[in-house]
């Protein structure tokens, strides 16, 4: 895709599963200018079995929100963005079993990809995240000299929804620093 668009050294940002995909892409292709990972680490051992308790269809967004709350989960914007309305009910664009399988495939050790990275990396993390631990992300930052860890105290898994202004500021600063270092 990047080659088709004439992009030879992309800045890549990935959140959660997208962060794992971005990390592996950057490790394999070695053409990334910089990597930005939002709230995922190299040691992933999550369960999203809670999704089975969320109705496949609901007559209101409130009903879905209540189902998430009953599971101890926030009804994050990224879940809302995956809903569609058919004129009578709300439906998710994904199947429960597909989401569970996706998580199971993502679980595991991603240290080899992290250790193979050749680009600078920004790691953004919510201290109250269910998806990764602060300890794992601190070890990632310590293992790679050109990485930076930024922790959002009290934030969960979706930092852009917790403090969008700070999120944009942190990413903008990181990209500007990388651009300056390359004399642009």
PEJOFEN-V794970 format. One line per field, one symbol per residue. ss: DSSP state (A for helix, B for strand, O for the rest). A space follows every 50 residues. Layout:
BEGIN
ss=???
END
This chain:
BEGIN
ss=OOOOOOOOOOBBBBBOAAAAAAAAAAAAAOOOOBBBBBOOOOBBOOOOAA AAAOOOBBOOAAAAAAAAAAOOOOOOAAAAOOBBBOOOOBBBOOOAAAAA AAAAAAOBBOAAAAAAOOOBBBBBBBOOOOOOOAAAAAAAAAAOOOBBBB BBOOOOOOAAAAOAAAAAAAAAAAAAAAAAAOOO
END
